[in-house]
Amino acid sequence: MYLAKHVGGWSTTVIGRFYNGRDHSTVCCGIQRIESLRESDSDVDVLITQLKQQLAWQCEEVASEELAQTPSTRKRVSQLSANDLADLVAARVCTYLEQRMQPSDSWEHILESKGR
């Protein structure tokens, strides 16, 4: 919800519809929770900042590709479909989690040296 609002530029009503007809006040509460988490947890802030940057870049890339295919249609980040934005968010979060789940080379070296 937070990314749809701040990257996609969607209204709280549109976001609510995307999330199975949630009320706009529920969306506002979800966005405020993420804002509070960003203020209190630097890891969350870094993750959200990275996601916003990568999504903005990827959204611009998708819009550029679509513009090249259909020159009469100019598509901006805020005009991406719900599925396009959701796919971009999901792909980026999965990549981030996969990287965090892999042990670092130094950690593997420590385990090997201890015979595990």
Biopython code that builds the backbone (N, CA, C, O; Angstrom):
import numpy as np
from Bio.PDB.StructureBuilder import StructureBuilder

atoms = [
    (1, "MET", "N", (0.828, -1.190, 0.000)),
    (1, "MET", "CA", (0.000, 0.000, 0.000)),
    (1, "MET", "C", (0.873, 1.254, 0.000)),
    (1, "MET", "O", (0.616, 2.210, -0.733)),
    (2, "TYR", "N", (1.900, 1.229, 0.831)),
    (2, "TYR", "CA", (2.801, 2.383, 0.929)),
    (2, "TYR", "C", (3.472, 2.650, -0.414)),
    (2, "TYR", "O", (3.527, 3.791, -0.873)),
    (3, "LEU", "N", (3.974, 1.601, -1.033)),
    (3, "LEU", "CA", (4.661, 1.764, -2.315)),
    (3, "LEU", "C", (3.695, 2.160, -3.426)),
    (3, "LEU", "O", (4.046, 2.954, -4.298)),
    (4, "ALA", "N", (2.500, 1.620, -3.400)),
    (4, "ALA", "CA", (1.510, 2.006, -4.405)),
    (4, "ALA", "C", (1.198, 3.496, -4.295)),
    (4, "ALA", "O", (1.000, 4.174, -5.303)),
    (5, "LYS", "N", (1.157, 3.995, -3.072)),
    (5, "LYS", "CA", (0.878, 5.420, -2.853)),
    (5, "LYS", "C", (2.069, 6.278, -3.259)),
    (5, "LYS", "O", (1.905, 7.257, -3.986)),
    (6, "HIS", "N", (3.269, 5.920, -2.796)),
    (6, "HIS", "CA", (4.429, 6.793, -2.964)),
    (6, "HIS", "C", (5.221, 6.565, -4.252)),
    (6, "HIS", "O", (5.931, 7.465, -4.700)),
    (7, "VAL", "N", (5.113, 5.393, -4.846)),
    (7, "VAL", "CA", (5.792, 5.148, -6.121)),
    (7, "VAL", "C", (4.778, 5.239, -7.264)),
    (7, "VAL", "O", (5.009, 5.911, -8.269)),
    (8, "GLY", "N", (3.659, 4.551, -7.086)),
    (8, "GLY", "CA", (2.652, 4.513, -8.140)),
    (8, "GLY", "C", (1.787, 5.745, -8.208)),
    (8, "GLY", "O", (1.161, 6.012, -9.234)),
    (9, "GLY", "N", (1.742, 6.508, -7.114)),
    (9, "GLY", "CA", (0.918, 7.704, -7.095)),
    (9, "GLY", "C", (-0.576, 7.407, -7.059)),
    (9, "GLY", "O", (-1.390, 8.249, -7.438)),
    (10, "TRP", "N", (-0.935, 6.206, -6.600)),
    (10, "TRP", "CA", (-2.335, 5.817, -6.563)),
    (10, "TRP", "C", (-3.053, 6.512, -5.417)),
    (10, "TRP", "O", (-2.438, 6.856, -4.407)),
    (11, "SER", "N", (-4.335, 6.715, -5.574)),
    (11, "SER", "CA", (-5.158, 7.262, -4.489)),
    (11, "SER", "C", (-5.450, 6.141, -3.493)),
    (11, "SER", "O", (-5.340, 4.960, -3.822)),
    (12, "THR", "N", (-5.815, 6.521, -2.291)),
    (12, "THR", "CA", (-6.127, 5.509, -1.281)),
    (12, "THR", "C", (-7.349, 4.690, -1.688)),
    (12, "THR", "O", (-7.455, 3.519, -1.322)),
    (13, "THR", "N", (-8.261, 5.281, -2.432)),
    (13, "THR", "CA", (-9.437, 4.554, -2.915)),
    (13, "THR", "C", (-9.039, 3.463, -3.906)),
    (13, "THR", "O", (-9.535, 2.339, -3.828)),
    (14, "VAL", "N", (-8.150, 3.791, -4.832)),
    (14, "VAL", "CA", (-7.683, 2.815, -5.820)),
    (14, "VAL", "C", (-6.909, 1.698, -5.120)),
    (14, "VAL", "O", (-7.083, 0.522, -5.437)),
    (15, "ILE", "N", (-6.067, 2.068, -4.180)),
    (15, "ILE", "CA", (-5.301, 1.057, -3.434)),
    (15, "ILE", "C", (-6.258, 0.137, -2.683)),
    (15, "ILE", "O", (-6.077, -1.080, -2.683)),
    (16, "GLY", "N", (-7.262, 0.705, -2.051)),
    (16, "GLY", "CA", (-8.246, -0.089, -1.319)),
    (16, "GLY", "C", (-8.962, -1.082, -2.217)),
    (16, "GLY", "O", (-9.175, -2.231, -1.829)),
    (17, "ARG", "N", (-9.335, -0.646, -3.419)),
    (17, "ARG", "CA", (-9.980, -1.552, -4.375)),
    (17, "ARG", "C", (-9.043, -2.690, -4.762)),
    (17, "ARG", "O", (-9.467, -3.840, -4.881)),
    (18, "PHE", "N", (-7.770, -2.365, -4.958)),
    (18, "PHE", "CA", (-6.787, -3.383, -5.314)),
    (18, "PHE", "C", (-6.672, -4.443, -4.215)),
    (18, "PHE", "O", (-6.516, -5.628, -4.509)),
    (19, "TYR", "N", (-6.748, -4.024, -2.967)),
    (19, "TYR", "CA", (-6.663, -4.943, -1.829)),
    (19, "TYR", "C", (-8.051, -5.404, -1.397)),
    (19, "TYR", "O", (-8.440, -5.253, -0.239)),
    (20, "ASN", "N", (-8.780, -5.961, -2.337)),
    (20, "ASN", "CA", (-10.083, -6.596, -2.075)),
    (20, "ASN", "C", (-11.102, -5.670, -1.430)),
    (20, "ASN", "O", (-11.808, -6.062, -0.500)),
    (21, "GLY", "N", (-11.174, -4.452, -1.921)),
    (21, "GLY", "CA", (-12.221, -3.534, -1.485)),
    (21, "GLY", "C", (-12.031, -2.948, -0.101)),
    (21, "GLY", "O", (-13.008, -2.622, 0.572)),
    (22, "ARG", "N", (-10.801, -2.811, 0.329)),
    (22, "ARG", "CA", (-10.550, -2.194, 1.636)),
    (22, "ARG", "C", (-10.973, -0.726, 1.612)),
    (22, "ARG", "O", (-10.908, -0.065, 0.575)),
    (23, "ASP", "N", (-11.399, -0.237, 2.748)),
    (23, "ASP", "CA", (-11.781, 1.164, 2.898)),
    (23, "ASP", "C", (-10.541, 2.041, 2.834)),
    (23, "ASP", "O", (-9.452, 1.606, 3.207)),
    (24, "HIS", "N", (-10.696, 3.261, 2.368)),
    (24, "HIS", "CA", (-9.530, 4.145, 2.244)),
    (24, "HIS", "C", (-8.903, 4.437, 3.605)),
    (24, "HIS", "O", (-7.702, 4.693, 3.681)),
    (25, "SER", "N", (-9.696, 4.404, 4.686)),
    (25, "SER", "CA", (-9.121, 4.640, 6.017)),
    (25, "SER", "C", (-8.204, 3.480, 6.427)),
    (25, "SER", "O", (-7.220, 3.696, 7.134)),
    (26, "THR", "N", (-8.510, 2.274, 6.000)),
    (26, "THR", "CA", (-7.643, 1.114, 6.256)),
    (26, "THR", "C", (-6.322, 1.296, 5.524)),
    (26, "THR", "O", (-5.256, 0.995, 6.060)),
    (27, "VAL", "N", (-6.403, 1.791, 4.298)),
    (27, "VAL", "CA", (-5.200, 2.048, 3.508)),
    (27, "VAL", "C", (-4.363, 3.129, 4.196)),
    (27, "VAL", "O", (-3.147, 2.983, 4.320)),
    (28, "CYS", "N", (-4.999, 4.199, 4.637)),
    (28, "CYS", "CA", (-4.277, 5.282, 5.332)),
    (28, "CYS", "C", (-3.572, 4.743, 6.576)),
    (28, "CYS", "O", (-2.433, 5.115, 6.855)),
    (29, "CYS", "N", (-4.240, 3.877, 7.314)),
    (29, "CYS", "CA", (-3.651, 3.287, 8.522)),
    (29, "CYS", "C", (-2.430, 2.447, 8.155)),
    (29, "CYS", "O", (-1.404, 2.516, 8.833)),
    (30, "GLY", "N", (-2.532, 1.653, 7.084)),
    (30, "GLY", "CA", (-1.399, 0.835, 6.641)),
    (30, "GLY", "C", (-0.215, 1.686, 6.225)),
    (30, "GLY", "O", (0.929, 1.369, 6.550)),
    (31, "ILE", "N", (-0.482, 2.760, 5.509)),
    (31, "ILE", "CA", (0.582, 3.664, 5.068)),
    (31, "ILE", "C", (1.243, 4.329, 6.270)),
    (31, "ILE", "O", (2.466, 4.458, 6.319)),
    (32, "GLN", "N", (0.431, 4.750, 7.241)),
    (32, "GLN", "CA", (0.985, 5.376, 8.445)),
    (32, "GLN", "C", (1.827, 4.401, 9.253)),
    (32, "GLN", "O", (2.822, 4.802, 9.856)),
    (33, "ARG", "N", (1.449, 3.132, 9.277)),
    (33, "ARG", "CA", (2.239, 2.127, 10.000)),
    (33, "ARG", "C", (3.620, 1.980, 9.381)),
    (33, "ARG", "O", (4.620, 1.877, 10.092)),
    (34, "ILE", "N", (3.671, 1.970, 8.045)),
    (34, "ILE", "CA", (4.970, 1.861, 7.366)),
    (34, "ILE", "C", (5.803, 3.110, 7.632)),
    (34, "ILE", "O", (7.009, 3.015, 7.860)),
    (35, "GLU", "N", (5.168, 4.274, 7.603)),
    (35, "GLU", "CA", (5.902, 5.512, 7.902)),
    (35, "GLU", "C", (6.475, 5.473, 9.319)),
    (35, "GLU", "O", (7.609, 5.900, 9.540)),
    (36, "SER", "N", (5.708, 4.971, 10.270)),
    (36, "SER", "CA", (6.193, 4.835, 11.651)),
    (36, "SER", "C", (7.343, 3.837, 11.741)),
    (36, "SER", "O", (8.330, 4.077, 12.436)),
    (37, "LEU", "N", (7.209, 2.716, 11.034)),
    (37, "LEU", "CA", (8.289, 1.720, 11.020)),
    (37, "LEU", "C", (9.566, 2.304, 10.416)),
    (37, "LEU", "O", (10.665, 2.038, 10.902)),
    (38, "ARG", "N", (9.421, 3.089, 9.370)),
    (38, "ARG", "CA", (10.595, 3.710, 8.739)),
    (38, "ARG", "C", (11.315, 4.622, 9.731)),
    (38, "ARG", "O", (12.544, 4.683, 9.748)),
    (39, "GLU", "N", (10.550, 5.322, 10.548)),
    (39, "GLU", "CA", (11.146, 6.234, 11.524)),
    (39, "GLU", "C", (11.829, 5.485, 12.663)),
    (39, "GLU", "O", (12.840, 5.945, 13.193)),
    (40, "SER", "N", (11.277, 4.328, 13.041)),
    (40, "SER", "CA", (11.796, 3.625, 14.215)),
    (40, "SER", "C", (12.798, 2.514, 13.891)),
    (40, "SER", "O", (13.553, 2.095, 14.768)),
    (41, "ASP", "N", (12.814, 2.035, 12.656)),
    (41, "ASP", "CA", (13.682, 0.913, 12.298)),
    (41, "ASP", "C", (14.467, 1.266, 11.039)),
    (41, "ASP", "O", (13.903, 1.370, 9.950)),
    (42, "SER", "N", (15.765, 1.447, 11.202)),
    (42, "SER", "CA", (16.587, 1.874, 10.065)),
    (42, "SER", "C", (16.647, 0.806, 8.965)),
    (42, "SER", "O", (16.780, 1.149, 7.790)),
    (43, "ASP", "N", (16.551, -0.482, 9.325)),
    (43, "ASP", "CA", (16.546, -1.537, 8.311)),
    (43, "ASP", "C", (15.320, -1.428, 7.411)),
    (43, "ASP", "O", (15.416, -1.587, 6.194)),
    (44, "VAL", "N", (14.178, -1.158, 8.014)),
    (44, "VAL", "CA", (12.949, -0.983, 7.232)),
    (44, "VAL", "C", (13.077, 0.247, 6.347)),
    (44, "VAL", "O", (12.681, 0.224, 5.181)),
    (45, "ASP", "N", (13.629, 1.319, 6.899)),
    (45, "ASP", "CA", (13.800, 2.539, 6.118)),
    (45, "ASP", "C", (14.693, 2.295, 4.903)),
    (45, "ASP", "O", (14.390, 2.747, 3.798)),
    (46, "VAL", "N", (15.796, 1.579, 5.116)),
    (46, "VAL", "CA", (16.713, 1.278, 4.010)),
    (46, "VAL", "C", (16.010, 0.413, 2.958)),
    (46, "VAL", "O", (16.128, 0.672, 1.760)),
    (47, "LEU", "N", (15.285, -0.604, 3.404)),
    (47, "LEU", "CA", (14.578, -1.490, 2.475)),
    (47, "LEU", "C", (13.555, -0.706, 1.658)),
    (47, "LEU", "O", (13.500, -0.854, 0.437)),
    (48, "ILE", "N", (12.756, 0.114, 2.305)),
    (48, "ILE", "CA", (11.729, 0.892, 1.594)),
    (48, "ILE", "C", (12.383, 1.869, 0.623)),
    (48, "ILE", "O", (11.900, 2.044, -0.496)),
    (49, "THR", "N", (13.471, 2.505, 1.037)),
    (49, "THR", "CA", (14.175, 3.437, 0.154)),
    (49, "THR", "C", (14.692, 2.707, -1.083)),
    (49, "THR", "O", (14.549, 3.198, -2.202)),
    (50, "GLN", "N", (15.293, 1.535, -0.880)),
    (50, "GLN", "CA", (15.795, 0.747, -2.008)),
    (50, "GLN", "C", (14.663, 0.311, -2.932)),
    (50, "GLN", "O", (14.782, 0.382, -4.156)),
    (51, "LEU", "N", (13.570, -0.141, -2.333)),
    (51, "LEU", "CA", (12.426, -0.569, -3.142)),
    (51, "LEU", "C", (11.872, 0.593, -3.957)),
    (51, "LEU", "O", (11.568, 0.441, -5.141)),
    (52, "LYS", "N", (11.742, 1.751, -3.319)),
    (52, "LYS", "CA", (11.223, 2.918, -4.030)),
    (52, "LYS", "C", (12.120, 3.288, -5.203)),
    (52, "LYS", "O", (11.631, 3.577, -6.295)),
    (53, "GLN", "N", (13.425, 3.278, -4.983)),
    (53, "GLN", "CA", (14.360, 3.642, -6.048)),
    (53, "GLN", "C", (14.298, 2.636, -7.197)),
    (53, "GLN", "O", (14.232, 3.020, -8.365)),
    (54, "GLN", "N", (14.321, 1.360, -6.860)),
    (54, "GLN", "CA", (14.322, 0.334, -7.900)),
    (54, "GLN", "C", (12.995, 0.294, -8.645)),
    (54, "GLN", "O", (12.969, 0.125, -9.864)),
    (55, "LEU", "N", (11.900, 0.450, -7.921)),
    (55, "LEU", "CA", (10.597, 0.441, -8.580)),
    (55, "LEU", "C", (10.422, 1.648, -9.483)),
    (55, "LEU", "O", (9.881, 1.535, -10.583)),
    (56, "ALA", "N", (10.877, 2.797, -9.023)),
    (56, "ALA", "CA", (10.771, 3.990, -9.858)),
    (56, "ALA", "C", (11.563, 3.788, -11.143)),
    (56, "ALA", "O", (11.099, 4.146, -12.226)),
    (57, "TRP", "N", (12.756, 3.217, -11.025)),
    (57, "TRP", "CA", (13.584, 2.949, -12.197)),
    (57, "TRP", "C", (12.917, 1.916, -13.104)),
    (57, "TRP", "O", (12.847, 2.108, -14.318)),
    (58, "GLN", "N", (12.425, 0.817, -12.517)),
    (58, "GLN", "CA", (11.795, -0.232, -13.311)),
    (58, "GLN", "C", (10.496, 0.254, -13.948)),
    (58, "GLN", "O", (10.194, -0.101, -15.088)),
    (59, "CYS", "N", (9.733, 1.056, -13.227)),
    (59, "CYS", "CA", (8.489, 1.591, -13.781)),
    (59, "CYS", "C", (8.786, 2.487, -14.976)),
    (59, "CYS", "O", (8.077, 2.443, -15.982)),
    (60, "GLU", "N", (9.822, 3.290, -14.868)),
    (60, "GLU", "CA", (10.204, 4.146, -15.985)),
    (60, "GLU", "C", (10.648, 3.297, -17.169)),
    (60, "GLU", "O", (10.363, 3.626, -18.321)),
    (61, "GLU", "N", (11.351, 2.197, -16.880)),
    (61, "GLU", "CA", (11.801, 1.298, -17.947)),
    (61, "GLU", "C", (10.604, 0.658, -18.642)),
    (61, "GLU", "O", (10.571, 0.591, -19.871)),
    (62, "VAL", "N", (9.621, 0.187, -17.876)),
    (62, "VAL", "CA", (8.417, -0.408, -18.452)),
    (62, "VAL", "C", (7.678, 0.629, -19.285)),
    (62, "VAL", "O", (7.226, 0.336, -20.392)),
    (63, "ALA", "N", (7.556, 1.838, -18.753)),
    (63, "ALA", "CA", (6.866, 2.901, -19.488)),
    (63, "ALA", "C", (7.611, 3.236, -20.777)),
    (63, "ALA", "O", (6.983, 3.494, -21.804)),
    (64, "SER", "N", (8.934, 3.235, -20.732)),
    (64, "SER", "CA", (9.722, 3.515, -21.939)),
    (64, "SER", "C", (9.526, 2.433, -22.987)),
    (64, "SER", "O", (9.401, 2.728, -24.175)),
    (65, "GLU", "N", (9.498, 1.173, -22.547)),
    (65, "GLU", "CA", (9.283, 0.071, -23.480)),
    (65, "GLU", "C", (7.905, 0.172, -24.128)),
    (65, "GLU", "O", (7.754, -0.034, -25.333)),
    (66, "GLU", "N", (6.903, 0.492, -23.309)),
    (66, "GLU", "CA", (5.554, 0.621, -23.850)),
    (66, "GLU", "C", (5.452, 1.812, -24.782)),
    (66, "GLU", "O", (4.739, 1.758, -25.784)),
    (67, "LEU", "N", (6.148, 2.875, -24.467)),
    (67, "LEU", "CA", (6.151, 4.057, -25.315)),
    (67, "LEU", "C", (6.769, 3.726, -26.672)),
    (67, "LEU", "O", (6.294, 4.198, -27.705)),
    (68, "ALA", "N", (7.824, 2.918, -26.670)),
    (68, "ALA", "CA", (8.470, 2.531, -27.919)),
    (68, "ALA", "C", (7.543, 1.654, -28.762)),
    (68, "ALA", "O", (7.565, 1.719, -29.991)),
    (69, "GLN", "N", (6.729, 0.833, -28.094)),
    (69, "GLN", "CA", (5.828, -0.055, -28.818)),
    (69, "GLN", "C", (4.593, 0.679, -29.341)),
    (69, "GLN", "O", (4.099, 0.381, -30.429)),
    (70, "THR", "N", (4.108, 1.626, -28.568)),
    (70, "THR", "CA", (2.916, 2.375, -28.966)),
    (70, "THR", "C", (3.192, 3.861, -28.766)),
    (70, "THR", "O", (2.896, 4.406, -27.703)),
    (71, "PRO", "N", (3.748, 4.515, -29.762)),
    (71, "PRO", "CA", (4.157, 5.909, -29.623)),
    (71, "PRO", "C", (3.024, 6.866, -29.288)),
    (71, "PRO", "O", (3.273, 7.940, -28.740)),
    (72, "SER", "N", (1.798, 6.508, -29.601)),
    (72, "SER", "CA", (0.699, 7.427, -29.322)),
    (72, "SER", "C", (0.272, 7.407, -27.860)),
    (72, "SER", "O", (-0.489, 8.272, -27.427)),
    (73, "THR", "N", (0.741, 6.457, -27.115)),
    (73, "THR", "CA", (0.349, 6.336, -25.707)),
    (73, "THR", "C", (1.539, 6.632, -24.818)),
    (73, "THR", "O", (2.556, 5.941, -24.876)),
    (74, "ARG", "N", (1.413, 7.650, -24.004)),
    (74, "ARG", "CA", (2.467, 7.959, -23.033)),
    (74, "ARG", "C", (2.014, 7.462, -21.677)),
    (74, "ARG", "O", (1.025, 7.940, -21.122)),
    (75, "LYS", "N", (2.745, 6.504, -21.157)),
    (75, "LYS", "CA", (2.376, 5.901, -19.891)),
    (75, "LYS", "C", (3.364, 6.323, -18.822)),
    (75, "LYS", "O", (4.569, 6.128, -18.976)),
    (76, "ARG", "N", (2.876, 6.888, -17.763)),
    (76, "ARG", "CA", (3.724, 7.320, -16.656)),
    (76, "ARG", "C", (3.652, 6.289, -15.542)),
    (76, "ARG", "O", (2.810, 5.391, -15.560)),
    (77, "VAL", "N", (4.547, 6.430, -14.574)),
    (77, "VAL", "CA", (4.590, 5.505, -13.436)),
    (77, "VAL", "C", (3.227, 5.423, -12.774)),
    (77, "VAL", "O", (2.773, 4.329, -12.439)),
    (78, "SER", "N", (2.572, 6.547, -12.580)),
    (78, "SER", "CA", (1.278, 6.560, -11.889)),
    (78, "SER", "C", (0.177, 5.898, -12.709)),
    (78, "SER", "O", (-0.902, 5.623, -12.184)),
    (79, "GLN", "N", (0.434, 5.637, -13.991)),
    (79, "GLN", "CA", (-0.576, 5.030, -14.843)),
    (79, "GLN", "C", (-0.345, 3.542, -15.065)),
    (79, "GLN", "O", (-1.098, 2.907, -15.803)),
    (80, "LEU", "N", (0.667, 2.982, -14.449)),
    (80, "LEU", "CA", (0.896, 1.542, -14.592)),
    (80, "LEU", "C", (-0.279, 0.793, -13.985)),
    (80, "LEU", "O", (-0.897, 1.257, -13.027)),
    (81, "SER", "N", (-0.576, -0.352, -14.541)),
    (81, "SER", "CA", (-1.676, -1.140, -14.004)),
    (81, "SER", "C", (-1.303, -1.692, -12.634)),
    (81, "SER", "O", (-0.130, -1.752, -12.265)),
    (82, "ALA", "N", (-2.310, -2.086, -11.907)),
    (82, "ALA", "CA", (-2.094, -2.663, -10.582)),
    (82, "ALA", "C", (-1.221, -3.903, -10.685)),
    (82, "ALA", "O", (-0.346, -4.121, -9.847)),
    (83, "ASN", "N", (-1.452, -4.709, -11.698)),
    (83, "ASN", "CA", (-0.664, -5.940, -11.863)),
    (83, "ASN", "C", (0.791, -5.631, -12.170)),
    (83, "ASN", "O", (1.682, -6.301, -11.648)),
    (84, "ASP", "N", (1.056, -4.622, -13.013)),
    (84, "ASP", "CA", (2.435, -4.258, -13.329)),
    (84, "ASP", "C", (3.187, -3.843, -12.075)),
    (84, "ASP", "O", (4.300, -4.307, -11.831)),
    (85, "LEU", "N", (2.580, -2.968, -11.279)),
    (85, "LEU", "CA", (3.237, -2.501, -10.066)),
    (85, "LEU", "C", (3.407, -3.637, -9.064)),
    (85, "LEU", "O", (4.459, -3.764, -8.437)),
    (86, "ALA", "N", (2.373, -4.463, -8.913)),
    (86, "ALA", "CA", (2.461, -5.591, -7.984)),
    (86, "ALA", "C", (3.567, -6.557, -8.394)),
    (86, "ALA", "O", (4.308, -7.053, -7.546)),
    (87, "ASP", "N", (3.679, -6.824, -9.699)),
    (87, "ASP", "CA", (4.743, -7.710, -10.184)),
    (87, "ASP", "C", (6.122, -7.129, -9.906)),
    (87, "ASP", "O", (7.033, -7.854, -9.508)),
    (88, "LEU", "N", (6.281, -5.827, -10.113)),
    (88, "LEU", "CA", (7.569, -5.188, -9.859)),
    (88, "LEU", "C", (7.931, -5.248, -8.376)),
    (88, "LEU", "O", (9.076, -5.529, -8.023)),
    (89, "VAL", "N", (6.955, -4.985, -7.514)),
    (89, "VAL", "CA", (7.207, -5.040, -6.066)),
    (89, "VAL", "C", (7.557, -6.462, -5.649)),
    (89, "VAL", "O", (8.529, -6.679, -4.925)),
    (90, "ALA", "N", (6.774, -7.423, -6.099)),
    (90, "ALA", "CA", (7.012, -8.816, -5.707)),
    (90, "ALA", "C", (8.387, -9.302, -6.163)),
    (90, "ALA", "O", (9.096, -9.964, -5.405)),
    (91, "ALA", "N", (8.756, -8.980, -7.381)),
    (91, "ALA", "CA", (10.059, -9.416, -7.891)),
    (91, "ALA", "C", (11.188, -8.810, -7.081)),
    (91, "ALA", "O", (12.150, -9.501, -6.746)),
    (92, "ARG", "N", (11.085, -7.537, -6.765)),
    (92, "ARG", "CA", (12.152, -6.863, -6.010)),
    (92, "ARG", "C", (12.245, -7.399, -4.585)),
    (92, "ARG", "O", (13.348, -7.607, -4.080)),
    (93, "VAL", "N", (11.116, -7.623, -3.932)),
    (93, "VAL", "CA", (11.124, -8.145, -2.561)),
    (93, "VAL", "C", (11.702, -9.563, -2.552)),
    (93, "VAL", "O", (12.491, -9.897, -1.667)),
    (94, "CYS", "N", (11.323, -10.398, -3.520)),
    (94, "CYS", "CA", (11.857, -11.765, -3.586)),
    (94, "CYS", "C", (13.371, -11.759, -3.779)),
    (94, "CYS", "O", (14.088, -12.518, -3.127)),
    (95, "THR", "N", (13.850, -10.911, -4.668)),
    (95, "THR", "CA", (15.293, -10.811, -4.898)),
    (95, "THR", "C", (16.008, -10.378, -3.624)),
    (95, "THR", "O", (17.045, -10.936, -3.267)),
    (96, "TYR", "N", (15.455, -9.390, -2.949)),
    (96, "TYR", "CA", (16.052, -8.898, -1.707)),
    (96, "TYR", "C", (16.104, -10.011, -0.656)),
    (96, "TYR", "O", (17.133, -10.213, -0.012)),
    (97, "LEU", "N", (14.995, -10.726, -0.486)),
    (97, "LEU", "CA", (14.952, -11.792, 0.519)),
    (97, "LEU", "C", (15.893, -12.934, 0.175)),
    (97, "LEU", "O", (16.535, -13.494, 1.063)),
    (98, "GLU", "N", (15.984, -13.286, -1.106)),
    (98, "GLU", "CA", (16.909, -14.341, -1.517)),
    (98, "GLU", "C", (18.348, -13.952, -1.189)),
    (98, "GLU", "O", (19.128, -14.787, -0.733)),
    (99, "GLN", "N", (18.698, -12.699, -1.416)),
    (99, "GLN", "CA", (20.047, -12.243, -1.108)),
    (99, "GLN", "C", (20.309, -12.268, 0.392)),
    (99, "GLN", "O", (21.409, -12.611, 0.824)),
    (100, "ARG", "N", (19.316, -11.910, 1.180)),
    (100, "ARG", "CA", (19.479, -11.900, 2.638)),
    (100, "ARG", "C", (19.547, -13.309, 3.207)),
    (100, "ARG", "O", (20.171, -13.526, 4.246)),
    (101, "MET", "N", (18.905, -14.284, 2.531)),
    (101, "MET", "CA", (18.862, -15.648, 3.040)),
    (101, "MET", "C", (20.136, -16.418, 2.726)),
    (101, "MET", "O", (20.428, -17.413, 3.389)),
    (102, "GLN", "N", (20.901, -15.982, 1.728)),
    (102, "GLN", "CA", (22.120, -16.686, 1.364)),
    (102, "GLN", "C", (23.223, -16.336, 2.352)),
    (102, "GLN", "O", (23.451, -15.162, 2.640)),
    (103, "PRO", "N", (23.910, -17.355, 2.874)),
    (103, "PRO", "CA", (25.014, -17.050, 3.782)),
    (103, "PRO", "C", (26.156, -16.379, 3.014)),
    (103, "PRO", "O", (26.403, -16.674, 1.845)),
    (104, "SER", "N", (26.822, -15.496, 3.689)),
    (104, "SER", "CA", (27.944, -14.813, 3.041)),
    (104, "SER", "C", (29.119, -15.765, 2.897)),
    (104, "SER", "O", (29.189, -16.789, 3.576)),
    (105, "ASP", "N", (30.050, -15.416, 1.999)),
    (105, "ASP", "CA", (31.229, -16.247, 1.789)),
    (105, "ASP", "C", (32.024, -16.413, 3.077)),
    (105, "ASP", "O", (32.528, -17.498, 3.366)),
    (106, "SER", "N", (32.134, -15.341, 3.845)),
    (106, "SER", "CA", (32.918, -15.424, 5.077)),
    (106, "SER", "C", (32.250, -16.367, 6.074)),
    (106, "SER", "O", (32.938, -17.097, 6.787)),
    (107, "TRP", "N", (30.920, -16.361, 6.132)),
    (107, "TRP", "CA", (30.196, -17.242, 7.034)),
    (107, "TRP", "C", (30.408, -18.699, 6.606)),
    (107, "TRP", "O", (30.629, -19.567, 7.451)),
    (108, "GLU", "N", (30.341, -18.971, 5.289)),
    (108, "GLU", "CA", (30.574, -20.328, 4.806)),
    (108, "GLU", "C", (31.999, -20.770, 5.127)),
    (108, "GLU", "O", (32.227, -21.926, 5.482)),
    (109, "HIS", "N", (32.951, -19.858, 5.005)),
    (109, "HIS", "CA", (34.343, -20.174, 5.306)),
    (109, "HIS", "C", (34.498, -20.539, 6.782)),
    (109, "HIS", "O", (35.230, -21.472, 7.109)),
    (110, "ILE", "N", (33.832, -19.830, 7.660)),
    (110, "ILE", "CA", (33.902, -20.116, 9.105)),
    (110, "ILE", "C", (33.340, -21.501, 9.379)),
    (110, "ILE", "O", (33.934, -22.274, 10.131)),
    (111, "LEU", "N", (32.184, -21.827, 8.768)),
    (111, "LEU", "CA", (31.592, -23.134, 8.991)),
    (111, "LEU", "C", (32.480, -24.256, 8.472)),
    (111, "LEU", "O", (32.615, -25.293, 9.122)),
    (112, "GLU", "N", (33.084, -24.056, 7.307)),
    (112, "GLU", "CA", (33.982, -25.067, 6.736)),
    (112, "GLU", "C", (35.195, -25.289, 7.619)),
    (112, "GLU", "O", (35.633, -26.423, 7.813)),
    (113, "SER", "N", (35.735, -24.204, 8.152)),
    (113, "SER", "CA", (36.928, -24.329, 8.979)),
    (113, "SER", "C", (36.650, -25.028, 10.295)),
    (113, "SER", "O", (37.562, -25.565, 10.923)),
    (114, "LYS", "N", (35.366, -25.023, 10.723)),
    (114, "LYS", "CA", (34.991, -25.701, 11.964)),
    (114, "LYS", "C", (34.533, -27.118, 11.691)),
    (114, "LYS", "O", (34.151, -27.837, 12.614)),
    (115, "GLY", "N", (34.570, -27.536, 10.405)),
    (115, "GLY", "CA", (34.223, -28.889, 10.050)),
    (115, "GLY", "C", (32.730, -29.168, 10.001)),
    (115, "GLY", "O", (32.307, -30.306, 10.205)),
    (116, "ARG", "N", (31.935, -28.154, 9.735)),
    (116, "ARG", "CA", (30.476, -28.370, 9.682)),
    (116, "ARG", "C", (29.992, -28.455, 8.282)),
    (116, "ARG", "O", (28.796, -28.634, 8.052)),
]
sb = StructureBuilder()
sb.init_structure("model")
sb.init_model(0)
sb.init_chain("A")
sb.init_seg("    ")
for serial, (resi, resn, name, xyz) in enumerate(atoms, 1):
    if name == "N":
        sb.init_residue(resn, " ", resi, " ")
    sb.init_atom(name, np.array(xyz, "f"), 0.0, 1.0, " ", f" {name:<3s}", serial, name[0])
structure = sb.get_structure()
